[in-house]
């Protein structure tokens, strides 16, 4: 378990809020988690406890005490998991379409985390001060495919570092509306929270983060196209937002697609088919692939026949 971390503020961080500074430096702590730690008096600047609105200056010494992990109230449930890789540090699961990753309002159980709590018997990372499966990266409820889980803090921190450094490979396949005149391209457009609908993301210059998506056309079907997509960054709903932004929303997407949604897909036609990463302990490169699920291949067959 992590106990404490100490950071020296360098010139390029001068003047930013302390919660933002710590979240950017650690990666294993979200900004919301940092704010809770600050509120509990676990962060000091030059030996003095600070508030979350405090700003750092060049030369400051910031100390962060990580609270001991507490037992979570999440109920372990014996739900079958499609485990594609596992060792003492991590596991990779192939998540089915329709499964929520983490419990939330309206989805308190039956989630991937409920299943992991049962499967791993408590052998999970405690990042953010809570014993819970170390979900290093997430995929949406109606996106299928590969998802990595850290079993301990050591693995969680080092895998998160790879994501931050853009050295973690994530390849998706999707079906989008429309045809393309080129064989592929890149969407480089920042993504932030939608100004009026807080549940949505959008391409914006305000309060946003850089986002880069590379895509390759596998096959065009006239009204639809089958794409392979590689994420350079990992923003919330990135592929769905970027594809909609360039006029090719993902088929079946009820949020970013056309008003008349393809209901037979029960959500976006998007599959996380490949991940590649260096093992957090031995540095060995691991690459895993997941075959296209039945809902995806059936839709491809249908639009191929219709064409």
ZIGI-V501971 format. One record per pair of residues at least 24 apart in sequence whose C-alpha atoms are under 8 Angstrom apart, sorted by sequence separation. I is the first residue (numbers start at 0). J is the second residue. If there is no record, write none. Layout:
I & J
I & J
//
This chain:
41 & 65
135 & 159
186 & 210
187 & 211
210 & 234
41 & 66
124 & 149
186 & 211
187 & 212
212 & 237
123 & 149
124 & 150
125 & 151
126 & 152
185 & 211
186 & 212
208 & 234
212 & 238
269 & 295
123 & 150
124 & 151
125 & 152
185 & 212
186 & 213
210 & 237
268 & 295
36 & 64
122 & 150
123 & 151
124 & 152
185 & 213
36 & 65
73 & 102
122 & 151
126 & 155
184 & 213
185 & 214
212 & 241
36 & 66
183 & 213
184 & 214
264 & 294
78 & 109
124 & 155
183 & 214
184 & 215
183 & 215
18 & 51
76 & 109
182 & 215
183 & 216
17 & 51
18 & 52
74 & 108
80 & 114
182 & 216
264 & 298
16 & 51
17 & 52
20 & 55
73 & 108
78 & 113
79 & 114
181 & 216
200 & 235
16 & 52
17 & 53
78 & 114
200 & 236
16 & 53
17 & 54
76 & 113
77 & 114
100 & 137
179 & 216
16 & 54
17 & 55
75 & 113
76 & 114
100 & 138
202 & 240
15 & 54
16 & 55
74 & 113
75 & 114
100 & 139
201 & 240
202 & 241
14 & 54
15 & 55
73 & 113
75 & 115
76 & 116
77 & 117
99 & 139
100 & 140
179 & 219
200 & 240
14 & 55
15 & 56
75 & 116
76 & 117
77 & 118
99 & 140
178 & 219
13 & 55
14 & 56
74 & 116
75 & 117
98 & 140
99 & 141
178 & 220
202 & 244
12 & 55
13 & 56
73 & 116
97 & 140
98 & 141
178 & 221
12 & 56
13 & 57
96 & 140
97 & 141
177 & 221
178 & 222
190 & 234
12 & 57
96 & 141
97 & 142
177 & 222
178 & 223
179 & 224
10 & 56
96 & 142
97 & 143
176 & 222
177 & 223
178 & 224
8 & 55
9 & 56
10 & 57
95 & 142
96 & 143
176 & 223
177 & 224
190 & 237
8 & 56
9 & 57
10 & 58
95 & 143
96 & 144
175 & 223
176 & 224
8 & 57
9 & 58
94 & 143
95 & 144
174 & 223
175 & 224
8 & 58
93 & 143
94 & 144
174 & 224
175 & 225
190 & 240
7 & 58
8 & 59
93 & 144
94 & 145
174 & 225
175 & 226
7 & 59
8 & 60
92 & 144
93 & 145
94 & 146
173 & 225
174 & 226
7 & 60
8 & 61
92 & 145
93 & 146
172 & 225
173 & 226
188 & 241
6 & 60
7 & 61
91 & 145
92 & 146
172 & 226
173 & 227
5 & 60
6 & 61
91 & 146
92 & 147
172 & 227
173 & 228
186 & 241
199 & 254
5 & 61
6 & 62
91 & 147
92 & 148
171 & 227
172 & 228
5 & 62
68 & 125
90 & 147
91 & 148
170 & 227
171 & 228
4 & 62
5 & 63
68 & 126
71 & 129
89 & 147
90 & 148
170 & 228
171 & 229
3 & 62
4 & 63
68 & 127
69 & 128
70 & 129
71 & 130
89 & 148
90 & 149
170 & 229
186 & 245
3 & 63
4 & 64
68 & 128
69 & 129
70 & 130
71 & 131
89 & 149
90 & 150
169 & 229
170 & 230
3 & 64
4 & 65
67 & 128
68 & 129
69 & 130
88 & 149
89 & 150
168 & 229
169 & 230
2 & 64
3 & 65
65 & 127
66 & 128
67 & 129
68 & 130
88 & 150
89 & 151
168 & 230
169 & 231
2 & 65
65 & 128
87 & 150
88 & 151
168 & 231
1 & 65
2 & 66
2 & 67
89 & 154
88 & 154
165 & 231
0 & 67
165 & 232
175 & 242
162 & 232
176 & 246
177 & 247
162 & 233
176 & 247
175 & 247
176 & 248
175 & 248
176 & 249
175 & 249
176 & 250
225 & 299
174 & 249
175 & 250
173 & 249
174 & 250
223 & 302
220 & 302
220 & 303
221 & 306
220 & 306
175 & 268
174 & 268
32 & 127
173 & 268
174 & 269
173 & 269
139 & 236
172 & 269
173 & 270
28 & 126
29 & 127
171 & 269
172 & 270
27 & 126
28 & 127
171 & 270
172 & 271
27 & 127
171 & 271
172 & 272
170 & 271
171 & 272
169 & 271
170 & 272
171 & 273
169 & 272
170 & 273
169 & 273
170 & 274
168 & 273
169 & 274
168 & 274
169 & 275
167 & 274
168 & 275
167 & 275
168 & 276
167 & 276
166 & 276
167 & 277
161 & 276
158 & 276
158 & 277
158 & 278
158 & 279
157 & 279
141 & 265
142 & 266
0 & 125
141 & 266
142 & 267
154 & 279
141 & 267
142 & 268
143 & 269
144 & 270
145 & 271
153 & 279
154 & 280
142 & 269
143 & 270
144 & 271
145 & 272
27 & 155
141 & 269
142 & 270
143 & 271
144 & 272
145 & 273
27 & 156
142 & 271
145 & 274
26 & 156
27 & 159
26 & 159
26 & 160
26 & 163
145 & 288
145 & 289
144 & 289
143 & 292
1 & 152
0 & 152
0 & 153
88 & 279
88 & 280
93 & 289
83 & 287
//
